[in-house]
Amino acid sequence: MYLKKYVRKAATQSLLLGAFFGFFALGLPLASAAILPTGGTINNQAPSAPSTTDNSSRTSPTNVGTAVTFTSTSTDPNGEQYYLAICKTSAVTAGTDAAPTCPGGSWAISTATNSGSPASASYTTLIGDTEESNWFAFACDKVASGALCSAADSTNSPFATNHRPTYSGYAATDSSGGSIEPGETIKFAVTTADSDSLQPDTVAVYVCASGNTFNGSACSGTELCHVALATAGAVSCTTATSPVPVPTAAGSTNVEVFVVD
């Protein structure tokens, strides 16, 4: 009898354990499986607003014919490439897997740039540009549909353009304003003008011997005279020695006059 009871009890426990493990084994996949929905869409998000700098300012203007370079870094939440668009107004239109456009005109638009990498775009200043020009920077992502642009950044706007000074003519006389005689020093009087008014411009006048060129700060050969940091208008300089040796036959002599600001 004792053996019988023992055998029955063991059989019952075995069945109960078998039922428990069977339930657990069947229930385990249902408890641990993660079923993802199919056909879901990840929404496109605009790149972060750029923090844009340029290499031009009122205190350091860009000469006409020289490039202003705009640089910025933007991050796209979807990891997509982006464009840096520098617009003339606060309006931009995202492209379709292509560069954006600026309805009010653009200064420059970069090539497609990887998210998180710096983008740059350049504009070459023209003689017709105003002394200061406002700009608005946008980061626009490069996607096949539903492209978006960031908010505008104009923190470091505007850029400044330095226009060339001009001169309308010059006169050469002796130091007292009379005709030049061999052996005398020569006074050159030059009428200059500078159209820029926002920048504290001054002009310099260099008078060089005929055939010289100018490198921005000096004659390529013989300098007759120069004056620097002069207010635009009537500017003059006088030669230190006479460029007309004795004797010199009567006649005219060519010179090169350069005006820089």
C-alpha positions in Angstrom: 0.0 0.0 0.0 2.8 2.4 0.8 4.5 1.8 -2.5 1.2 2.3 -4.3 0.6 5.6 -2.7 4.1 6.7 -3.5 3.7 5.8 -7.1 0.4 7.5 -7.5 1.8 10.7 -5.9 4.8 10.7 -8.2 2.6 10.3 -11.2 0.4 13.2 -10.2 3.3 15.5 -9.6 4.7 14.5 -13.0 1.4 15.4 -14.7 1.2 18.7 -12.9 4.7 19.6 -13.8 4.2 18.6 -17.4 1.0 20.7 -17.5 2.9 23.7 -16.0 5.8 23.5 -18.3 3.6 22.9 -21.3 1.6 26.0 -20.5 4.8 28.1 -19.9 6.3 26.9 -23.2 3.1 27.7 -25.1 2.7 31.0 -23.3 6.3 32.2 -23.7 6.2 33.2 -27.4 3.1 35.2 -26.8 4.5 37.0 -23.9 7.9 37.9 -25.5 7.1 38.5 -29.2 7.0 42.1 -30.4 4.7 42.6 -33.4 5.5 45.7 -35.4 2.8 47.4 -37.5 3.4 47.2 -41.3 3.0 50.1 -43.7 4.0 52.7 -41.0 5.4 56.1 -42.0 8.3 58.1 -40.4 7.5 61.7 -40.8 10.1 64.0 -42.3 11.4 66.8 -40.1 13.1 70.0 -41.1 16.9 70.4 -40.5 18.0 72.5 -37.5 18.2 76.2 -38.1 21.7 77.2 -39.3 24.0 79.5 -37.3 25.5 81.2 -40.3 28.6 83.4 -40.5 30.1 85.3 -43.4 33.5 86.9 -43.9 32.2 90.4 -44.5 31.1 93.3 -42.2 31.0 97.1 -42.1 34.4 97.2 -40.4 35.8 94.6 -42.9 33.9 95.0 -46.1 34.3 92.9 -49.2 35.9 94.6 -52.2 33.9 94.6 -55.4 34.8 91.5 -57.4 35.7 89.5 -54.3 33.6 86.6 -52.9 31.6 86.7 -49.7 31.6 83.2 -48.2 28.7 82.0 -46.0 29.3 79.0 -43.7 27.0 77.0 -41.4 26.4 73.5 -40.0 22.9 72.0 -39.7 21.7 68.6 -38.5 18.8 66.8 -40.0 16.7 64.6 -37.6 16.2 62.0 -40.3 19.9 62.0 -41.2 19.3 63.4 -44.7 21.5 65.7 -46.7 20.7 69.4 -46.6 21.3 72.6 -48.6 22.4 76.0 -47.2 20.3 78.7 -48.9 21.3 82.3 -48.6 18.2 84.3 -49.7 17.7 88.0 -50.2 14.4 87.9 -48.4 12.9 85.8 -45.5 11.2 83.4 -48.0 12.4 80.0 -49.3 10.9 77.1 -51.2 12.2 73.6 -50.6 13.1 71.6 -53.7 12.1 68.1 -54.7 15.2 66.0 -54.2 17.0 69.1 -55.4 18.3 72.5 -54.2 15.8 75.0 -52.7 14.9 78.3 -54.4 14.5 81.8 -53.0 11.3 83.6 -54.3 12.8 87.0 -53.6 16.2 86.1 -55.1 19.2 84.3 -53.7 22.8 85.4 -52.9 24.1 81.8 -52.9 23.0 78.2 -52.4 25.4 75.4 -51.4 25.6 71.9 -52.9 24.0 69.0 -51.0 25.8 68.5 -47.7 25.7 65.6 -45.2 23.8 66.1 -42.0 26.1 67.5 -39.3 28.8 68.6 -41.7 29.6 72.3 -42.5 28.1 73.7 -45.7 29.4 76.8 -47.5 28.2 79.0 -50.4 29.8 82.0 -52.0 28.7 85.2 -53.7 31.0 87.5 -55.8 30.2 91.1 -55.1 29.3 93.4 -58.0 29.7 97.1 -58.6 25.9 97.5 -58.5 25.6 96.0 -55.0 24.5 98.4 -52.2 27.0 99.2 -49.5 25.2 96.7 -47.1 23.1 93.8 -48.2 20.7 91.8 -46.0 20.6 88.0 -46.1 18.5 85.2 -44.6 20.0 81.7 -44.2 17.9 78.5 -44.4 18.8 74.8 -44.2 16.6 72.7 -46.5 16.7 68.9 -46.6 17.2 66.8 -49.8 14.3 64.3 -50.1 12.2 63.1 -53.0 8.9 64.4 -51.5 7.8 66.6 -48.6 11.1 68.4 -48.3 11.2 71.0 -45.5 13.3 74.1 -44.6 14.4 75.4 -41.2 13.5 78.7 -39.8 15.5 81.7 -41.1 18.8 82.8 -39.5 20.0 86.4 -40.1 22.0 86.9 -36.9 25.2 88.0 -38.8 23.5 89.8 -41.6 24.2 92.1 -43.6 27.4 91.7 -45.6 29.2 94.9 -46.7 30.6 95.8 -50.1 33.5 98.2 -50.6 33.2 100.1 -54.0 36.2 101.4 -55.9 37.1 105.1 -55.4 37.3 107.2 -58.6 39.1 110.2 -59.8 38.0 112.7 -62.4 41.3 114.2 -63.4 44.6 115.6 -62.2 46.8 118.6 -62.8 50.6 118.8 -62.6 52.3 122.1 -61.7 55.4 123.4 -59.9 55.1 123.8 -56.1 53.6 127.3 -56.5 51.0 126.2 -59.1 52.8 127.5 -62.1 54.4 125.8 -65.1 57.0 123.2 -64.6 60.6 124.0 -65.3 63.5 121.5 -65.5 64.9 120.8 -62.1 61.7 121.7 -60.2 59.7 119.5 -58.0 56.1 118.7 -59.2 52.8 119.0 -57.4 50.1 116.6 -58.6 46.6 117.6 -57.6 44.0 114.8 -58.1 40.2 115.1 -57.8 38.9 111.9 -56.1 35.5 110.5 -55.0 34.3 107.6 -52.9 30.6 106.5 -53.1 30.7 104.6 -49.8 29.3 106.5 -46.9 28.6 103.9 -44.1 32.3 103.0 -43.9 34.9 105.5 -42.6 36.7 105.5 -46.0 39.8 107.5 -46.8 41.7 107.5 -50.0 45.4 107.2 -51.0 46.8 108.6 -54.2 50.0 107.2 -55.8 51.6 108.8 -58.8 54.0 106.4 -60.6 56.3 106.8 -63.6 54.8 105.9 -66.9 54.5 102.1 -67.5 54.2 101.2 -63.9 51.4 99.0 -62.5 50.1 99.1 -58.9 49.9 96.1 -56.4 47.5 97.7 -54.0 50.2 99.4 -51.8 53.0 100.5 -54.1 54.1 101.2 -57.6 55.7 98.3 -59.5 58.7 100.6 -60.3 59.4 104.3 -59.8 57.1 106.2 -57.5 57.0 110.0 -58.0 54.9 110.7 -54.9 51.9 109.5 -52.8 49.6 110.6 -50.1 47.7 108.3 -47.7 44.7 108.5 -45.4 43.2 111.5 -47.2 39.6 112.5 -47.2 38.1 112.0 -50.7 38.0 115.2 -52.7 40.9 117.3 -53.8 44.1 115.4 -52.9 47.6 116.4 -53.8 51.2 115.2 -53.4 54.5 116.7 -54.3 57.6 114.9 -55.5 60.6 114.9 -53.2 63.0 115.7 -56.0 62.6 116.8 -59.5 61.7 114.1 -62.0 62.6 116.6 -64.8 66.4 116.8 -65.0 68.3 119.7 -66.4 68.3 119.9 -69.3 65.0 118.5 -70.5 63.4 119.4 -73.8 60.0 121.1 -73.7 57.1 118.7 -74.0 54.9 116.4 -72.0 55.6 113.3 -69.9 53.1 110.6 -69.1 52.5 109.4 -65.5 50.3 106.7 -63.9 47.8 107.8 -61.2 46.3 105.3 -58.9 43.6 106.0 -56.3 42.8 103.4 -53.6 40.7 103.4 -50.5 
